[in-house]
Amino acid sequence: MTSLLRRIAIDVTPLRESRPFRRLWSGLAVSTIGSQFTVVAVFVQLTSLTGSEVAVGASGLAYLGGLVAGTLGFGPIIDAWDRRRLLVMAQLGAMTGVATLLGASTMSAPPLPLIYLGLAISACASALDSPTRTAMTPRLLGADLIPSAQALNQVVWNGAGLVGPAIAGVLIGAAGLTTAYVVDLLSIVVMLVAALSLPPMPPLDRGAHTAGVAAIREGFAFASDSRLIRSTFVIDLVAMIFGSPRALYTFLIVEEFGRSVELVGLLFAAPAVGALIGALASGWTRRVRTQGSAVVVAVMAWGVAIALFGLSGPNLVVGLIALAAAGWADVISAIFRSTILQLAVPDRLRGRLSGIHILVVTGGPRLGDLEAGIVARLSTPAISVVSGGLACIVGAWAVWARYPELRRYRAPSEQQA
């Protein structure tokens, strides 16, 4: 039994062996929890102001617009500048976005464009923050520890997704939206301090980097030319555009489950429960070599779980279990997709490719918010969820058939990497 637990338990070697990675990971843990307060606050605020599924879903477009602007704007510098400096800049930008949302929350009737603007600024900062941290990791750790590092990051993201929304829902009900934004703002300060404590990380070869529009074009060209990398982006978009029902949570908790809106945090937290369990028991992923096939299976499992969530009717417990199962499938997919990206891209392009990856990973759910809101408006929230889950299953199968590079991919050994 002890041997089995050791084989499946998460590998914490990266935290033991690299002090800079430990600092980066700790700062990420605090700031990610804080960001969940803003996620819930924005959905609650927009629902209260408009009562419209489309208006809530449109917040995804605002965030996506900021992501695109950040990806294109920072593309020329993300692989050419010192990565610690870039990480500090990203935290200052994130603070600006949350401060904008904080200001809007103090108004009795804030204009919707102001809320969308705050989201866009936060997204723009995220387009610099996430790929910078991702590009740092291979230089802080050996290639064989990348899956373990990704699993540790998933613990942070999903642990925050579990703790943050649950607390945020209660805090917003008791103290209002403003308090939630203040919590997020303070958490970003912690990440800023962590970034300042890291060692400088200039480019390995300054002469190898292109500049300006050519740098952006080079990154997108690599993503387009590499069918393996492209397939990981496509399958994640399929999962998130069709199978991400979170924009409907504030409606489903009342209309389908017959509960008060204060309990909406349970729906936000449920996927994180499954994902956290999956990440904590992810030791086995380090030994999987058929990582491309594992991605396809995990995305199909995500679609099945989302469809079951939509069919759970008024039974909240069944719905929460289905969302937890979806979270488990999602974290397994994320670990393998991130590992493929890190090992298949050269360091001189890693920041730009990570930026495109973040655009896909973060932008997909925002498009999913809009898709879910539109389908719910045309039918019902439950039908929107079920149809999205089924579309995800079909889409994952289509990617499996269209991209043999993904299903045939084998992870390199440590020596090959």
N, C-alpha and C positions, 0 to 999 in steps of 0.2 A: 504493500500500500504506500509506504514511504517513497519507494522507488518510482511508483506511478505519479505521485504528486510532484516529485522533482522533475519528471519528464514534461508535465503539462504546465507547471507553474511558470509565471512570467520570469524572464531572464533579466535580472537587474545589474548585470555586469557593466553596462555602459555607465551607470551611476557610480559604480565603485571605481572604475578605471579612469574616468575623465572628470576632473573638477569643473572645467568650463562647461561641459555638457550638463553636469549636475546643476550648475547655476542657471543655465538656460532653461532647463526643464522645470526648475522650481519657480522661476519667474513666469513661465508659461502656465503653470498650474494655477497661480493666483489670478493672473489676468484673464484666463479662460473662464474661471468661475464668475468673475465680474462681468464678462461679456454676456453671460446668460441672463443676467438681470435686465440688460438692455433689450435682448431678444424678446423676452416676455413682456416687458413694459411697452415696447412699440406695438406689438399685436393687441394688447389690451387697450392702449390709447386709441389706435385706429378703429378698433371695433366699437369703442364707446363713442367716438366722434361721428362715425359714419354709419355703423350697422351694416356695412356693405362688404360681402365676400370679395368683390372685385377690388375695392379700395385697399383691403388688407393684402390681397395678393399682389397689388401693384407696388407694394413696398419692395417686393422682390426685384422688380424692374429698376427701381431707384438704386438698390444695392448693386445690381448687376452693372448698371451704368457706371457707378464708381469703380467697380472692379476692372471694367474694360479700360476706363481712363487711366487707372493706376498701372495696369499691365503695360499699356502702350507708353505711358509717360515715363515709367521707371525702367522700361526695357533697355534703353541705351546705357544705363549706369549700373544696373543690378549685378553684372558680372565684372565691371571695370573699377568699382570703388571698394574701399575697405568695408567689409560686411558688418563689422561692429558699428561703424558710423551710420550705415544704412539702417541698422536695427534701431538705433537711437532716434533717427529721423522718423521712422515708422511709429514709434510710441508717441512722439509729439503730434503727429497727424491724427492718431487715434484719439488722443485727448481732445483735439479740436472738434472731431465729429461728435463725441459724447457730450461735450460742453454745449454744442448746438442743440442737441436733443434735450439736454437739461434746461436750457433757456426756454425751449418750446413748452416744456412741461409746466413752467410757472405761469403760462398764459391760460386764461379761462377758455378761450377758443382759438388755439393756435392754427395758423393756416397749414393745410396739408403739405404744400411745397416745402415749408420749413422742416417738417419732419422727414420728408424724403431727402432733403438736402443733407441733413445730419447723417442719415443712413449712407448716402453716397460718399460723404467725406470719410466715414469710418471704413467703408469698403475700399476706397482708394488707398488708405493707410494699410489695410490688410493685404492689398496687392503687393506691398513692399515688405511688410512684416513676415508673412508666412513663407514666401520663397527664400527670403534671406536666411531665416532660421533653418529651413530645409537644406539649403546649399551649404550651411556651416557644418552640418552633422557629419558628412563623410570625412571632413578634415579633422574632426575631433575624435573620430572612432575608426576602427578597422572595418573593412568591407563586410566581414562575417558578422559584425554586430549590428548591421543596419536593420535587419528584421526586428531584433530586440529593441533597438531605439524606437522604431516605428510603433511597436507594441506599447512601449512606455508612454509615448506621446498619445496613443489612443486611450490609455488609462486616464491621462489628464483630460483629454477632450470629453470623454464619456463620463468620467467621474464628475467633471464640472457640469455636464449635461444632466446628470442625476441630481446633484446637490443644488446647483444654481436655480433651475426653474421651480423646484419645489419650495425653496426658501423665498424666491422672488414673488411667487404668487401670494404667499402669506404676507410678505413685507409690503407689497403694493396695496393689498386690501387693508392693511393696518396703518401704513404711513404714507401711501400715495406714490405716484410715479416718480416724483422728484428724488425721493430717497433711493430708488433703484438706480437711477442714473449716477447719483453721487457715489454709490458703491462701486460701480463700474469704473468711474473716473479714478478713484483711489487705487483700484487694482492695477490700472495701467501704470500708475506711478511706481508700483512694485516692479513691474517688468522693465521699466526705464532704468531703475537702479541696477537690476540684474544685467541689463545690456551694457551699462557703463562699467561694470566690473569685469567684463570679458576682455581677453587679450585682443590686440589688433589682428585683423585677418585680411590683409591685402590680397589682390589677385596673385595666383601662382606665377603667371606669365603675362605681364602687362602688354607685351607686344603682340599677344595672340588675340586680343579683343578688338572687334570692330566697334564703330561708334555711330551715334545718331540713328537714323531710320534703318540703316543697314544692319545694326545690331538687332533691332526688332525683327527685321525680315529674316535674319539668319536663324533666330530662335524658332519662328513659326515654320520656316522651311524645314528645319530638322524634324519638328513634330509632324509635319505633313509627309515627309519622305520616309520616315520610319513607321512602317505599318504596325509594328509592335506597340510603339508608344501611342500612335493614333488609336489603336484598338482599346487601350486602357482608358483613354479619354471618352471614346464613344460609348463604351459600356457603362461608364459612370453617369454620363448624361442621360442615357436610357433609364437608369435606375432612379435618378433624382428628378427628372422632368415628369415622369409618369407615376413614380411611386413615392413621392414626398407629400404627405397630406397635412403638414403642420399648420398651413394657413387656415385650415378648417377646424382646428382644435377648439377655438373659442365658440364655434357654432355647434360642433358635435357634442361637446360636453353638456350643452343645454338641450339641444333638439333630439339627439339620439340617446344619450345616457340619462337625461332628466336630472342633472346635477347643477349646482350653482357654478358660476364662472370662476369663483375663487379656487375651484378644484382643477382648473385647466392645467396647472403645473404638473399634475399627475401624468397627463398625456405627454407633455414635453419631456418628463423625466423617464417615462417607461422605456423608450428605445435605449436610453443611456444605461439603464439597469442591465439589459441584455448585452450591450456593447462592453460595459465594464467587466462583466463576467467573462465575456469572450477574450478581452484583452488580458485579464489576470490569469486566464488559463491558456495563454497563447504560446507556451513554451514549445509545443509541438510544431508551430509554424516554421521555426528555424530549420527543421529537418525536412520540410516539404520542398521538393525540386520542381514538381509540375505546377508551378505557381500560376501560370496562365489559365489552366483548366480549373484551378481552385477559385479564381476570380469569377469565372462564368457560373460555376455551381453556386457560389455565394450570392451572386446577384439574382439568380433564379429563386433561391430561398428567400431573399428579401421580398421579391414580388409576391410569392405565396403568402408570406406573413402579412403583408399590407392588405392583400385581398381578404384574408381572414379577419383582419381588424375591421374592415368595412362591413363584414357580414356579422359582426358580433352583436348587432342590435342594441338593446338596452342594457346588456350585461357588461358592466364596466370592467369587472375582473377579467373576463375573457378578452376584452379589448386590450387591456394592459398587458396581458400575457403575449398576445399577438404582436404588439409593438415591441416588447422586450425581445421576442424571437427575431424580429426584423433588425433590431439593433445589433444582435449577435452576428447575423449574417453580414451586416454592413461593415462591422469592424474587421471581420476576416477578409472581406474584399479590400478594404482600405490598406491593411497591412501588406498584402501581396502586391497591390497596384503601386503603392509607394516604394516598395522594395525594387520592383521592376524598373521604375523610373530612376531611382538613385543609381542603380548598377548599370543601366543601359545608356546613360548620358555622360559625356566627358565633363570634367570640372569646369572648363571654360564656358560651357553652355548651361551648367546646372542651375544657375540662378534664373535665367530666362525660361528654361523648361519648367522649373518649379513654379514660376509665375503663371505660366500657361496652365499648369496643373491646378494651381489654386483657383484660377479663373473658372476652370471646369468644375472643380469640386465644390466651390462656394457659389458659383453662378448657377449651376444646375438646380439646386434646391430653390433658388429665387425664381427661376423660370417655372419650376414645379409649383411654387406658390400661386403664380398667375394661372397656370393650367388648371390647378385644382379649383381655384376660385371661379374661373369661367365655366368649367363643367358643372360645378355645384350650382351656379346661377341658372344654367340651362336645364338641370335635372334636380338632384338633391345632393347634399354633402356625402351621404352614404354611397350613392351611385358613383360619385366622383372618385371616392377612395377605391372601391372595388374594381372599377374599370381601369384605374391607374395601375393597380397591382397586376391585373391580367396583362395589360400592355407591357409592363416591365418584363414579365416572363417571356412573352413573344419576342420582345426586343433583344433580350439576352441571347435567346436561341439564334436570332438573326445575326448577331455579332459573332457567335461561335461559328456559324456557317460561313460568314463573309471573311473572317480573319483567321486563317489557319496558323498564322504567326503566333497568335495568342494561345490557342489551345496546344500548340507544340512547344511552347517556351519552357525551357528548363533553367532553373537558377544555376549560375556557375558555382563551382567550389570556391573555397577561400583562396586557393592558389591561383585559380583562373581569374577571379575578380581582382 
